[in-house]
Amino acid sequence: MSAGADRDPRKAVAEPAPRRILSRRKGALPEENLPLIMEVAPNEDYALIDSGAGRKLEQYGPYRIVRPEGQAIWQPALGAKDWENADAVFTGDTDEEGMGRWRFPGEPLGETWPMRHDGIDYLGRFTSFRHVGVFPEQASHWSHMERLIRSARRPVKVLNLFGYTGLASLVAARAGAEVTHVDASRKAIGWARENQEIAGLADKPIRWICEDAMKFAEREERRGNAYDIILLDPPAYGRGPKGEVWQLFEDLPALTDICRTILTPQPLAVVLTAYSIRASFFAIHALMRDTFTGLGGTVESGELVIREKSAGRALSTSLFSRWVAA
Ligand SMILES: C[S@@+](CC[C@H](N)C(=O)[O-])C[C@H]1O[C@@H](n2cnc3c(N)ncnc32)[C@H](O)[C@@H]1O
C-alpha cells in the first residue's frame, strides 16, 4: 500500500505551494550607500503640522486630520486650540491594522475629498483602517523614480507591486512609463482607477491587476516578462484575493529573488519599502545587496521620514532599501 492510499480523499487539503529554493548568488556585491534618510518637508499638498502625545496632526489638501501615531512619544508643540480645530479625528484602535471610526468635530464631511500630489489630482478618503489613500513619505521614492524614467530616454516598464491607490503608478505613467499595477484589494484597484480618471491620465498605459503580488511575479517569471523598474511596498502581513497569505519575513526573500529574475537586460531600479516590522534597515539592506549581487549598481538603504512643520522634528514612517543601476 502506498503511503497516501489510506487517506480519506474527502479530507484532502491543498498542499502549500512548494517554496522557492534560494541560494546565494556569486559575484561582486553592489556598492552601498547608507544610512540614507529621505525626508518629506511640509508642502502645499501635504504637511505634518504637529505631532506628540501619541498623535499626529496633518494637513491633507483642504483638511486638517488627527490620527494616532505610536512613535510620537514627545509632546505636541502647538496648543490644544490648534488640535481642536481639526476637520476629522480618527478614534479607535491605535495598532496599524486596527479598525476605528472617524469623528468630524465641525461639519460632517463626505467620504472622499480632492487631493493633489505634485500636480496630480486624486481622491482622499476616510477609511475604517485610518488610512486616507496616500502615504506622503513615499513621495521621495516617486520623485527619484520619475527622474530615472525621464532621463532614460527610452521606453521604460514599471511594475508596482502592492500598489494601493496608485499614486506611484500615476507618477510613473505621467513620466512616460508603461505601468503594471498589482494589488490584492479590489477596493484599492477601483480607487486607483478612479484616481487615474481624476488625474486626467486615462490615456496613459496602466494595467490594473487585482492579484496576489507573489503569484503575479511568479507568473511573469514563467512568461518571461520583464521590467526596468520594480516598486514593492509590502505590508508585514497581508492576504491575496484568493486568501493567499503574505508574511514579510517568510516571503520577502523569494519575492526579491523573483524581482531580480524579471528585470530587463538594462534595468534601472528596484525599490523596497517596509513598515511596521521589527527589523532594522540593515536587514533589508543585506537582503537587497545579496539579491542584486553581480549586477553592479548601488544599494542604498535607510528610512523615510516626514519633517514636522511646528517644531521641525522628524517622524520616521518606514524602512527602505533600493537597488539603483550604475
Ligand atoms: C501600504 S499599501 C502600499 C502603499 C503604496 N505603495 C503607496 O504608496 O500608495 C499595501 C498594499 O498591499 C496590498 N496587499 C496586501 N497583501 C497583498 C498581497 N498578498 N498581494 C498584493 N497586494 C497585497 C494591500 O491591499 C495594500 O493596498
The ligand as a Tripos MOL2 file, in Angstrom:
@<TRIPOS>MOLECULE
LIG
   27    29     1     0     0
SMALL
NO_CHARGES

@<TRIPOS>ATOM
      1 C1          0.9850   50.1750    2.3070 C.3       1 LIG1
      2 S1         -0.0220   49.7270    0.9940 S.3       1 LIG1
      3 C2          1.0630   50.2320   -0.2920 C.3       1 LIG1
      4 C3          1.1250   51.7470   -0.4610 C.3       1 LIG1
      5 C4          1.5990   52.2500   -1.8380 C.3       1 LIG1
      6 N1          2.9580   51.8330   -2.1090 N.3       1 LIG1
      7 C5          1.5070   53.7700   -1.9350 C.2       1 LIG1
      8 O1          2.4670   54.4340   -1.6170 O.co2     1 LIG1
      9 O2          0.4440   54.2650   -2.2600 O.co2     1 LIG1
     10 C6         -0.0120   47.9560    0.9880 C.3       1 LIG1
     11 C7         -0.9270   47.3540   -0.0680 C.3       1 LIG1
     12 O3         -0.6350   45.9600   -0.1800 O.3       1 LIG1
     13 C8         -1.8330   45.2940   -0.5700 C.3       1 LIG1
     14 N2         -1.6500   43.8590   -0.2980 N.ar      1 LIG1
     15 C9         -1.6690   43.2010    0.8810 C.ar      1 LIG1
     16 N3         -1.3990   41.8760    0.6880 N.ar      1 LIG1
     17 C10        -1.2060   41.6960   -0.6420 C.ar      1 LIG1
     18 C11        -0.8890   40.5790   -1.4550 C.ar      1 LIG1
     19 N4         -0.7430   39.3630   -0.9330 N.pl3     1 LIG1
     20 N5         -0.7220   40.7750   -2.7850 N.ar      1 LIG1
     21 C12        -0.8940   42.0050   -3.3330 C.ar      1 LIG1
     22 N6         -1.1970   43.1110   -2.6060 N.ar      1 LIG1
     23 C13        -1.3560   42.9630   -1.2820 C.ar      1 LIG1
     24 C14        -2.9180   45.9830    0.2250 C.3       1 LIG1
     25 O4         -4.1860   45.8060   -0.4100 O.3       1 LIG1
     26 C15        -2.4340   47.4380    0.1970 C.3       1 LIG1
     27 O5         -3.0570   48.1540   -0.8290 O.3       1 LIG1
@<TRIPOS>BOND
     1     1     2 1
     2     2     3 1
     3     2    10 1
     4     3     4 1
     5     4     5 1
     6     5     6 1
     7     5     7 1
     8     7     8 2
     9     7     9 1
    10    10    11 1
    11    11    12 1
    12    11    26 1
    13    12    13 1
    14    13    14 1
    15    13    24 1
    16    14    15 ar
    17    14    23 ar
    18    15    16 ar
    19    16    17 ar
    20    17    18 ar
    21    17    23 ar
    22    18    19 1
    23    18    20 ar
    24    20    21 ar
    25    21    22 ar
    26    22    23 ar
    27    24    25 1
    28    24    26 1
    29    26    27 1
@<TRIPOS>SUBSTRUCTURE
     1 LIG1         1 GROUP 0 **** ****
